[in-house]
Amino acid sequence: MKSPVVKRSIVIAGHKTSVSLEDAFWQGLKDIAASRDMTLSELVATIDTDRRHGNLSSGIRLFVLDHYRSMAGDSPKDDRSAHNEPIQYRTVASVVGAAR
């Protein structure tokens, strides 16, 4: 069975590295870079610089998720969580699909 994770090489700050992400995250990352008039390498370099912990692939996934959550008006710090109400998030794939 073919893995949904795709490994790609990218140059960040003059250094070549490889990043493994699912296709939905690669597409989301490309769309975000285009909307910000940035290259994919520039955006990934920014994510790499700003990430607090974890590996680069995880940092990218969290960045893409946060981007689409903010577009959808969802937030992990939603006030409903203080009242023990369930917070429902749409999947990244559904948000990416809805943004097209």
DOVEX-191911 format. One line per 10 residues: their letters; for each residue x, y, z of N, C-alpha, C. Coordinates in steps of 0.02 Angstrom, whole numbers. Layout:
N
a) X:Y:Z:X:Y:Z:X:Y:Z; ... .
//
This chain:
100
mkspvvkrsi) 42:-59:0:0:0:0:44:62:0; 27:110:-42:66:171:-48:53:218:11; 106:244:40:101:289:96:74:357:74; 29:388:113:5:455:95:56:510:109; 110:492:142:162:541:158:212:545:99; 225:606:77:271:617:22:332:654:47; 391:628:31:454:659:52:480:701:-6; 494:765:8:519:811:-43:579:848:-16; 622:867:-62:680:908:-43:664:981:-52; 690:1021:-7:679:1094:-10:742:1128:16 .
viaghktsvs) 757:1186:-12:815:1225:10:791:1279:58; 820:1278:119:803:1327:170:867:1363:190; 868:1428:179:926:1470:197:991:1440:168; 987:1418:106:1047:1392:72:1064:1320:88; 1025:1286:130:1038:1216:148:981:1172:123; 999:1118:91:950:1071:66:929:1024:122; 864:1014:129:837:968:179:777:932:148; 757:878:179:698:843:155:643:848:207; 582:852:183:524:858:226:472:808:203; 443:771:250:392:722:234:324:748:258 .
ledafwqglk) 278:756:210:211:781:225:159:745:182; 99:742:205:43:717:165:28:768:110; -1:743:55:-16:787:-2:-59:847:18; -108:838:62:-152:893:82:-111:949:114; -61:931:154:-19:982:186:27:1016:135; 54:977:88:95:1008:35:54:1058:-4; -7:1039:-23:-49:1084:-62:-68:1145:-21; -86:1135:42:-102:1192:85:-43:1240:92; 16:1212:101:77:1253:107:90:1293:43; 82:1261:-15:91:1296:-79:40:1352:-87 .
diaasrdmtl) -22:1339:-68:-75:1390:-73:-61:1449:-27; -38:1435:34:-22:1489:81:36:1531:54; 88:1498:29:145:1534:1:123:1579:-56; 82:1553:-101:58:1593:-158:16:1653:-134; -26:1642:-84:-68:1696:-59:-28:1751:-26; 32:1733:-1:76:1782:31:130:1807:-16; 125:1787:-79:174:1807:-129:245:1789:-107; 253:1728:-82:317:1702:-58:332:1638:-96; 396:1621:-99:413:1555:-124:401:1504:-69; 395:1442:-89:387:1388:-40:446:1387:8 .
selvatidtd) 506:1395:-19:566:1396:23:566:1452:73; 543:1511:52:540:1568:99:491:1555:155; 433:1527:138:383:1513:189:408:1459:238; 438:1406:211:463:1353:254:519:1379:298; 561:1423:273:614:1453:314:585:1493:372; 531:1529:359:497:1567:411:468:1520:464; 436:1466:441:407:1417:487:463:1386:529; 518:1369:496:575:1338:531:602:1384:585; 608:1448:570:634:1496:618:586:1506:677; 521:1506:663:471:1522:715:449:1463:757 .
rrhgnlssgi) 464:1401:735:438:1343:772:472:1337:840; 433:1315:888:457:1311:957:487:1243:974; 459:1190:946:482:1122:962:460:1075:907; 482:1014:911:464:964:861:507:970:799; 495:924:753:534:927:692:500:973:641; 534:985:585:509:1032:535:443:1009:506; 436:945:492:373:919:463:315:934:510; 324:922:574:271:937:623:257:1011:626; 310:1051:624:301:1124:625:261:1149:566; 273:1119:507:236:1139:447:163:1118:454 .
rlfvldhyrs) 151:1057:477:82:1034:486:43:1080:533; 74:1098:589:41:1142:637:29:1212:608; 77:1237:569:70:1302:537:10:1301:488; 7:1250:446:-48:1245:397:-115:1238:434; -117:1196:485:-178:1187:523:-200:1253:555; -154:1288:587:-170:1352:618:-195:1403:566; -164:1404:507:-184:1450:454:-257:1438:435; -274:1375:421:-342:1360:399:-393:1364:456; -371:1352:517:-416:1362:575:-434:1435:580; -385:1479:572:-399:1551:578:-443:1574:521 .
magdspkddr) -436:1546:462:-480:1563:406:-552:1542:419; -559:1485:453:-626:1459:468:-656:1490:530; -617:1531:565:-641:1562:627:-636:1516:687; -603:1459:678:-593:1412:734:-529:1430:770; -528:1415:834:-468:1427:873:-464:1375:928; -404:1348:940:-398:1300:995:-413:1332:1063; -412:1398:1067:-425:1433:1130:-496:1460:1130; -540:1428:1094:-610:1447:1089:-641:1450:1159; -682:1500:1172:-714:1509:1237:-756:1449:1258; -783:1410:1210:-825:1354:1228:-787:1303:1269 .
sahnepiqyr) -721:1299:1261:-682:1249:1298:-684:1263:1374; -694:1324:1393:-697:1341:1464:-761:1316:1496; -811:1302:1454:-875:1279:1479:-886:1205:1466; -832:1169:1453:-833:1098:1440:-877:1077:1382; -888:1124:1335:-925:1107:1275:-876:1081:1223; -895:1030:1185:-849:1004:1135:-836:1054:1080; -774:1058:1060:-755:1101:1004:-744:1056:944; -777:1070:890:-770:1028:831:-731:1067:778; -679:1035:752:-638:1064:700:-648:1025:636; -648:1061:581:-650:1027:517:-579:1003:502 .
tvasvvgaar) -574:952:462:-508:927:444:-475:977:398; -409:977:395:-372:1021:350:-394:1009:279; -403:946:260:-423:931:191:-490:963:175; -537:963:221:-603:993:207:-598:1069:203; -555:1099:244:-546:1171:241:-510:1191:177; -459:1153:158:-422:1167:96:-470:1160:38; -511:1108:38:-559:1098:-16:-610:1154:-19; -632:1178:39:-681:1231:41:-652:1298:20; -587:1307:28:-554:1370:10:-544:1377:-65; -552:1322:-102:-541:1324:-175:-601:1349:-212 .
//
